[in-house]
Amino acid sequence: MQRDWYDTPLYYDIIFDADTPKDGTFLEAAYETYSLGRGGKRVLEPACGSGRLLSEMAWRGWKVAGFDLSQPMLDYAAERLAQQGLKAMLWQDRMESFAKTKPSTFDLAHCLVSTFKYLLTEAHAAAHLRLVAEALRPGGIYALGIHLTDYTRTSCEHERWVAERDGVHVVCNTRDWPADPKTRLEDVRNRLSITNKDGKKHVQETRWQFRTYSAKQMNALLRKVPAFELVACHDFTHDILNTRELDDSYPDVAMVLRRRMPTDTVG
Ligand SMILES: C[S@@+](CC[C@H](N)C(=O)[O-])C[C@H]1O[C@@H](n2cnc3c(N)ncnc32)[C@H](O)[C@@H]1O
């Protein structure tokens, strides 16, 4: 069955919720380590999805705001927050053109799991970064995670996750094809194999494209958004003590971008 996997938030959430506490710890540590100036624990999550990190950050005492393109994902996020007695400002919007935030409102923003690669043009990617920079206060940080592309790769990459919640068993197989270096697009396919409580099984498949980045291409993009300074990189172990360079020696990078202070000069 062909289906947008974001139309079935429960299955997404079952698979990806396992890392949520670790991600929350990393975000707080990154904020402590890299932000400048004083803030008020206000966090923005562009493309917040099923709300796993909205809940986590609200539970940790942050004032949380998030938006997403998918109404089913937003509905799921709102429901989970309500069930947990937590609050967040939620709305439907696009990463490349979101409008509802006031300038300099947030201390922290984050988008950790390659979601940024849904922005299929350089113009949209740069527009997104400018909007996030504008929404952050000077000295505030944006933690942005993406899977970098090895353009020499000739075979498919494959990842598999298995998880279960309340008797619903989900196997998630993701495959991505070698990127086209000219268009900088890669084809991605996700297959979810779901076994419900009653033992009934079904498979659903989603296909989409991602925009690809080498470290050099990411650096070129960042140069177009001088409001941000790249202050650190980590890999997806999300270990705050383990910093990396922005280079192609490892596949998954969590960049920490800081909104420049008014006194900063652009280097
Ligand atoms: C991989 S999920 C990430 C969700 C969440 N941030 C997390 O860490 O679990 C990607 C999300 O991006 C949303 N999305 C994709 N393109 C978007 C766009 N242009 N603007 C806003 N949301 C978008 C999808 O609806 C989906 O909820």
The ligand as a MOL file (V3000), in Angstrom:
LIG
                    3D

  0  0  0     0  0            999 V3000
M  V30 BEGIN CTAB
M  V30 COUNTS 27 29 0 0 0
M  V30 BEGIN ATOM
M  V30 1 C 11.4080 12.7730 10.1340 0
M  V30 2 S 9.9950 13.6950 10.6920 0 CHG=1
M  V30 3 C 10.7490 14.6000 12.0340 0
M  V30 4 C 9.7930 14.9170 13.1480 0
M  V30 5 C 10.4090 15.4420 14.4270 0
M  V30 6 N 11.1720 16.6600 14.2250 0
M  V30 7 C 11.2660 14.3980 15.1050 0
M  V30 8 O 12.4440 14.6790 15.4030 0
M  V30 9 O 10.7510 13.3130 15.3540 0 CHG=-1
M  V30 10 C 9.8620 14.8920 9.4250 0
M  V30 11 C 8.6710 15.8520 9.5370 0
M  V30 12 O 8.8800 16.9210 8.6030 0
M  V30 13 C 7.6160 17.3400 8.1250 0
M  V30 14 N 7.8710 18.1270 6.8960 0
M  V30 15 C 8.3660 17.6990 5.7120 0
M  V30 16 N 8.5410 18.7430 4.8800 0
M  V30 17 C 8.1380 19.8440 5.5510 0
M  V30 18 C 8.0910 21.2360 5.2430 0
M  V30 19 N 8.4790 21.6970 4.0420 0
M  V30 20 N 7.6370 22.0910 6.1760 0
M  V30 21 C 7.2160 21.6450 7.3950 0
M  V30 22 N 7.2460 20.3390 7.7440 0
M  V30 23 C 7.7080 19.4600 6.8420 0
M  V30 24 C 6.8420 16.0560 7.9540 0
M  V30 25 O 5.4490 16.2850 7.9180 0
M  V30 26 C 7.2970 15.2690 9.2070 0
M  V30 27 O 6.4260 15.4580 10.2740 0
M  V30 END ATOM
M  V30 BEGIN BOND
M  V30 1 1 1 2
M  V30 2 1 2 3
M  V30 3 1 2 10
M  V30 4 1 3 4
M  V30 5 1 4 5
M  V30 6 1 5 6
M  V30 7 1 5 7
M  V30 8 2 7 8
M  V30 9 1 7 9
M  V30 10 1 10 11
M  V30 11 1 11 12
M  V30 12 1 11 26
M  V30 13 1 12 13
M  V30 14 1 13 14
M  V30 15 1 13 24
M  V30 16 1 14 15
M  V30 17 1 14 23
M  V30 18 2 15 16
M  V30 19 1 16 17
M  V30 20 1 17 18
M  V30 21 2 17 23
M  V30 22 1 18 19
M  V30 23 2 18 20
M  V30 24 1 20 21
M  V30 25 2 21 22
M  V30 26 1 22 23
M  V30 27 1 24 25
M  V30 28 1 24 26
M  V30 29 1 26 27
M  V30 END BOND
M  V30 END CTAB
M  END
